[in-house]
Amino acid sequence: MNMNTDAPCDQRPSRFLKQRIECFAETLAFFSRQTQFKVAFLLQLDFWDWEMDEILYAVANFTEREKAWRVSGHTADEMLIAGGIFLKNRALGSYGPSTEFNRVIAPLGDLAKLVGCWNDLISECERMLDPNCTAQLVKVGGKVLKDLSKYRKALTR
């Protein structure tokens, strides 16, 4: 096993996804530092929730995208045509499987850590909610979040 990636030596994690996850983890760490940063996070929560969902989606669909590096020639041409993409004659059949030695995989270990950081930040922000005000608003029919559970994330495969 490679100690940095937890991937067998004939595999490596997607650099793009790994960097995206690491960058988002740094962002979450920033928001976790101080109460005022958590307030800013809450003010932007729907945006950051969308960003987190985008990362989860990119990782969940990575295996399907990775297959594009392992098709060649006629198969690649047929797949492109099925998608409505037509290449010039000189490009037809010129696509071969990747010569990349290591198969590229999704960085699932990094994603699991990111989901943990996300849920920890959501929990920290949730502790900032005022249950008394929330209860009063609920009594009078006000629109209020009792908790932030709808923003928690889970790993799915």
KOLMARNU-987200 format. One line per field, with one value per residue (C-alpha): residue in one letter; x negated, y, z negated. Coordinates in steps of 0.25 Angstrom, whole numbers, plus 5000, padded with zeros to 4 digits. Layout:
<recs>
res <- A,...
px <- X,...
py <- Y,...
pz <- Z,...
</recs>
This chain:
<recs>
res <- M,N,M,N,T,D,A,P,C,D,Q,R,P,S,R,F,L,K,Q,R,I,E,C,F,A,E,T,L,A,F,F,S,R,Q,T,Q,F,K,V,A,F,L,L,Q,L,D,F,W,D,W,E,M,D,E,I,L,Y,A,V,A,N,F,T,E,R,E,K,A,W,R,V,S,G,H,T,A,D,E,M,L,I,A,G,G,I,F,L,K,N,R,A,L,G,S,Y,G,P,S,T,E,F,N,R,V,I,A,P,L,G,D,L,A,K,L,V,G,C,W,N,D,L,I,S,E,C,E,R,M,L,D,P,N,C,T,A,Q,L,V,K,V,G,G,K,V,L,K,D,L,S,K,Y,R,K,A,L,T,R
px <- 5000,4995,4995,5000,5012,5016,5017,5010,4997,5003,5014,5013,5024,5029,5021,5032,5042,5031,5027,5042,5045,5032,5036,5050,5044,5035,5048,5055,5044,5044,5058,5056,5046,5055,5069,5070,5065,5076,5086,5081,5081,5096,5099,5094,5098,5106,5095,5085,5095,5096,5081,5080,5091,5083,5071,5079,5085,5071,5066,5079,5078,5063,5063,5071,5063,5050,5054,5052,5037,5038,5046,5040,5041,5055,5061,5058,5063,5076,5077,5075,5085,5095,5093,5095,5080,5075,5060,5052,5047,5033,5037,5046,5039,5027,5031,5025,5025,5017,5003,5003,4997,5005,5020,5027,5037,5046,5039,5050,5041,5039,5054,5058,5049,5056,5070,5065,5060,5073,5081,5073,5074,5089,5090,5081,5091,5103,5098,5099,5114,5123,5133,5142,5144,5146,5157,5164,5163,5169,5180,5185,5183,5170,5160,5149,5139,5139,5126,5116,5118,5123,5108,5101,5095,5093,5084,5091,5085
py <- 5000,5014,5021,5035,5030,5017,5011,4999,5002,4999,5010,5025,5035,5045,5057,5066,5061,5060,5074,5078,5071,5076,5091,5089,5083,5095,5104,5096,5097,5113,5114,5105,5114,5125,5128,5140,5131,5120,5132,5135,5120,5120,5132,5125,5111,5108,5111,5102,5091,5092,5091,5079,5072,5075,5068,5056,5055,5056,5045,5036,5036,5035,5021,5023,5035,5027,5016,5027,5025,5010,5009,5010,5011,5007,5006,5020,5025,5018,5024,5038,5036,5031,5044,5052,5055,5053,5054,5057,5045,5046,5046,5034,5022,5030,5029,5017,5013,5021,5017,5022,5011,5013,5012,5025,5023,5032,5037,5031,5032,5047,5048,5041,5051,5062,5057,5056,5071,5076,5069,5074,5088,5086,5081,5093,5102,5095,5097,5112,5112,5117,5107,5117,5126,5114,5108,5122,5124,5110,5113,5125,5117,5124,5118,5113,5102,5094,5088,5087,5072,5074,5079,5066,5057,5042,5034,5026,5016
pz <- 5000,5003,4990,4995,5003,4997,5011,5016,5023,5037,5034,5031,5027,5036,5035,5039,5028,5018,5019,5020,5007,5000,5004,4999,4986,4984,4986,4975,4966,4968,4964,4952,4946,4939,4936,4946,4957,4954,4955,4969,4972,4968,4976,4988,4984,4996,5005,4997,4997,5012,5013,5004,5012,5025,5019,5014,5028,5035,5026,5027,5043,5044,5047,5059,5064,5062,5072,5083,5081,5084,5097,5111,5126,5131,5117,5114,5128,5125,5111,5117,5128,5118,5111,5123,5125,5139,5141,5154,5162,5157,5142,5144,5138,5133,5118,5111,5096,5087,5085,5071,5062,5050,5051,5046,5035,5026,5013,5004,4992,4994,4996,4984,4976,4983,4980,4965,4965,4972,4961,4950,4955,4956,4942,4937,4944,4939,4924,4928,4930,4919,4915,4908,4920,4929,4920,4919,4934,4936,4927,4935,4948,4952,4962,4954,4955,4942,4945,4957,4959,4974,4977,4971,4981,4982,4991,5001,5011
</recs>
